[in-house]
Amino acid sequence: MLKILNCLIVFLFLCSCDGRNYIDPKNTQILAEHKMNFPKESTVHFPQQLGSEVDIIYNEGIENNNLNLYLVERNVSEKDINKLLNRLIDTKYYRGGGKNLLIINRNEKIIDGFSEFPKIDSANLQGDVPVPNFISYKNGIPADPNYEFYIIHTDNKERQFKNEILGENASMPSNWKHGITYGVAVNKLEKNIIYWVAVW
């Protein structure tokens, strides 16, 4: 009996230490509702069920083409990170801070909790692989060399959002005035995984 009790305590401890082992129905439902606003193929890489150690960030700023969904999983075990990386083994990735990354809405600033988009000379922006700025979660992620950005898909086609045709994004260069990007960012040092989709 004591042996069974000890095993149960160890099991409960492991579940409490790893948010991925505990399914949080509320977080799972919130993510599912936000995913419905994006093309189905752009969200299939997100986990189907969520634990408690997550952040869900959703932006719906149509007037500034600030349309994105981020899921941040925190304190992910090395085993689970490696399992994900094995699934992404054929997906091209870029390290944070690299010249290839074109940051969407690079000029966004959050002031008193609200996003502002100062004018920018977008013609001189460099990079050919669009990734979100992630500023709603944490500033500076695209410049962080500890992050690896796995780009599942990106293109520069005109899009609709909730049946509204999006205007050109003034914060992007001429060949990226419209588009979509989705993928996964991994930071082994911080044990974070960020799943994203962004439309502009």
C-alpha positions as CSV (number, residue, x, y, z in Angstrom):
1,M,0.0,0.0,0.0
2,L,2.8,2.4,0.9
3,K,4.5,1.6,-2.4
4,I,1.3,2.5,-4.3
5,L,1.0,5.7,-2.4
6,N,4.6,6.7,-3.1
7,C,4.0,6.0,-6.9
8,L,0.9,8.1,-6.8
9,I,2.7,11.0,-5.1
10,V,5.5,10.8,-7.7
11,F,2.9,10.8,-10.5
12,L,1.1,13.8,-9.2
13,F,4.4,15.7,-8.7
14,L,5.4,15.0,-12.3
15,C,2.0,16.2,-13.6
16,S,2.2,19.4,-11.5
17,C,5.7,20.1,-12.8
18,D,5.0,19.8,-16.4
19,G,2.0,21.9,-17.7
20,R,1.8,19.7,-20.8
21,N,0.8,16.7,-18.8
22,Y,-2.2,18.5,-17.4
23,I,-4.9,19.4,-19.9
24,D,-6.5,22.7,-19.3
25,P,-9.9,22.7,-21.0
26,K,-10.3,26.5,-20.7
27,N,-7.0,27.3,-22.5
28,T,-7.8,24.6,-25.1
29,Q,-11.2,26.2,-25.8
30,I,-9.8,29.7,-26.0
31,L,-7.2,28.6,-28.5
32,A,-9.7,26.7,-30.6
33,E,-12.0,29.8,-30.8
34,H,-9.1,32.0,-32.0
35,K,-7.9,29.5,-34.5
36,M,-11.3,29.6,-36.3
37,N,-10.5,33.1,-37.5
38,F,-7.5,32.0,-39.6
39,P,-7.3,29.6,-42.6
40,K,-7.5,26.0,-41.3
41,E,-4.2,25.0,-42.9
42,S,-2.4,27.8,-41.1
43,T,-3.2,26.5,-37.6
44,V,-2.8,22.7,-37.9
45,H,0.7,22.9,-36.4
46,F,-0.7,24.3,-33.1
47,P,-1.2,21.7,-30.3
48,Q,-4.8,20.3,-30.1
49,Q,-4.8,20.3,-26.2
50,L,-3.1,22.8,-23.9
51,G,-1.7,22.6,-20.4
52,S,-1.7,25.4,-17.9
53,E,1.7,26.9,-18.6
54,V,0.8,28.8,-21.7
55,D,0.2,32.3,-23.0
56,I,-2.3,32.8,-25.8
57,I,-1.9,36.1,-27.6
58,Y,-4.5,37.2,-30.2
59,N,-4.5,40.4,-32.1
60,E,-7.3,41.6,-34.4
61,G,-6.1,45.1,-35.6
62,I,-7.5,45.1,-39.1
63,E,-6.8,48.8,-39.7
64,N,-3.0,48.2,-39.2
65,N,-2.8,44.6,-40.6
66,N,-2.0,43.5,-37.1
67,L,-3.7,40.1,-37.2
68,N,-1.9,37.3,-35.4
69,L,-2.2,34.4,-33.0
70,Y,0.7,33.2,-30.8
71,L,0.7,30.3,-28.4
72,V,3.6,30.3,-26.0
73,E,4.3,27.1,-24.1
74,R,6.6,27.8,-21.2
75,N,8.9,25.4,-19.2
76,V,8.8,22.7,-21.9
77,S,10.8,19.7,-21.2
78,E,13.9,18.9,-23.3
79,K,12.2,15.7,-24.3
80,D,9.2,17.5,-25.7
81,I,11.3,20.1,-27.4
82,N,13.3,17.4,-29.1
83,K,10.1,15.6,-30.1
84,L,8.9,18.7,-31.8
85,L,12.2,19.4,-33.5
86,N,12.2,15.8,-34.9
87,R,8.8,16.6,-36.5
88,L,10.2,19.8,-38.0
89,I,13.4,18.2,-39.2
90,D,12.6,18.9,-42.9
91,T,11.4,22.5,-42.2
92,K,13.8,25.3,-43.0
93,Y,14.7,27.4,-40.0
94,Y,16.4,30.7,-39.3
95,R,18.2,31.9,-36.2
96,G,17.0,35.1,-34.5
97,G,19.0,38.2,-35.5
98,G,19.6,36.8,-39.0
99,K,19.5,39.1,-42.1
100,N,16.9,36.9,-43.7
101,L,14.1,37.7,-41.2
102,L,11.7,40.4,-42.3
103,I,9.8,41.5,-39.2
104,I,6.1,42.2,-39.7
105,N,5.1,45.6,-38.3
106,R,8.6,46.3,-37.1
107,N,7.5,49.8,-36.2
108,E,4.8,48.7,-33.8
109,K,5.1,50.3,-30.3
110,I,3.0,49.5,-27.3
111,I,2.2,52.6,-25.3
112,D,-0.1,52.4,-22.2
113,G,-1.3,49.0,-23.4
114,F,-2.2,50.1,-26.9
115,S,-0.4,49.5,-30.2
116,E,0.8,52.4,-32.2
117,F,2.3,52.3,-35.6
118,P,4.6,55.3,-36.3
119,K,5.3,56.0,-40.0
120,I,8.2,54.1,-41.4
121,D,10.2,54.1,-44.7
122,S,9.3,50.5,-45.6
123,A,11.1,50.6,-48.9
124,N,14.5,50.1,-47.2
125,L,13.4,47.1,-45.0
126,Q,15.6,44.1,-45.5
127,G,14.8,40.4,-45.3
128,D,12.9,37.8,-47.3
129,V,11.3,35.6,-44.6
130,P,8.4,37.4,-42.8
131,V,8.0,36.6,-39.1
132,P,5.9,38.4,-36.5
133,N,7.4,41.0,-34.1
134,F,5.9,39.1,-31.1
135,I,5.8,42.5,-29.3
136,S,2.4,41.6,-27.6
137,Y,4.3,38.8,-25.8
138,K,7.8,40.0,-25.4
139,N,9.9,42.6,-27.3
140,G,13.0,41.6,-29.2
141,I,12.3,38.0,-30.0
142,P,13.1,38.1,-33.7
143,A,16.6,39.6,-32.8
144,D,17.3,37.0,-30.1
145,P,19.8,34.4,-31.4
146,N,18.5,31.9,-28.9
147,Y,15.4,31.5,-31.0
148,E,15.2,29.3,-34.0
149,F,12.3,30.2,-36.4
150,Y,10.9,27.2,-38.3
151,I,8.9,28.6,-41.2
152,I,6.2,26.1,-42.2
153,H,4.7,28.5,-44.9
154,T,4.8,32.0,-46.1
155,D,3.5,33.8,-49.2
156,N,2.6,37.3,-50.3
157,K,-1.0,36.8,-51.6
158,E,-3.8,39.2,-50.8
159,R,-6.0,38.0,-47.9
160,Q,-9.3,38.4,-46.3
161,F,-10.0,38.4,-42.6
162,K,-13.5,37.8,-41.4
163,N,-14.7,38.5,-44.9
164,E,-13.0,41.9,-45.0
165,I,-10.3,42.4,-47.7
166,L,-7.1,43.6,-46.1
167,G,-5.5,46.8,-47.4
168,E,-1.8,47.1,-48.1
169,N,0.4,47.1,-45.0
170,A,2.3,50.4,-45.0
171,S,4.9,48.9,-42.6
172,M,6.1,46.4,-45.2
173,P,8.2,46.7,-48.4
174,S,6.5,46.6,-51.8
175,N,6.8,42.9,-52.4
176,W,5.3,42.1,-49.0
177,K,2.3,44.5,-48.7
178,H,0.1,41.4,-48.2
179,G,0.8,37.9,-46.9
180,I,0.6,35.2,-44.4
181,T,3.3,33.3,-42.3
182,Y,3.0,30.5,-39.9
183,G,5.5,28.4,-38.0
184,V,7.2,27.6,-34.8
185,A,9.9,29.4,-32.8
186,V,11.9,27.4,-30.3
187,N,14.2,28.7,-27.5
188,K,15.9,25.8,-25.9
189,L,17.6,28.0,-23.3
190,E,14.3,29.5,-22.0
191,K,12.5,26.2,-22.7
192,N,9.8,28.1,-24.7
193,I,8.0,27.1,-27.8
194,I,6.0,29.7,-29.7
195,Y,3.5,28.6,-32.4
196,W,2.3,31.4,-34.6
197,V,0.2,32.5,-37.5
198,A,0.1,36.1,-38.8
199,V,-1.8,37.7,-41.7
200,W,-1.4,41.1,-43.2
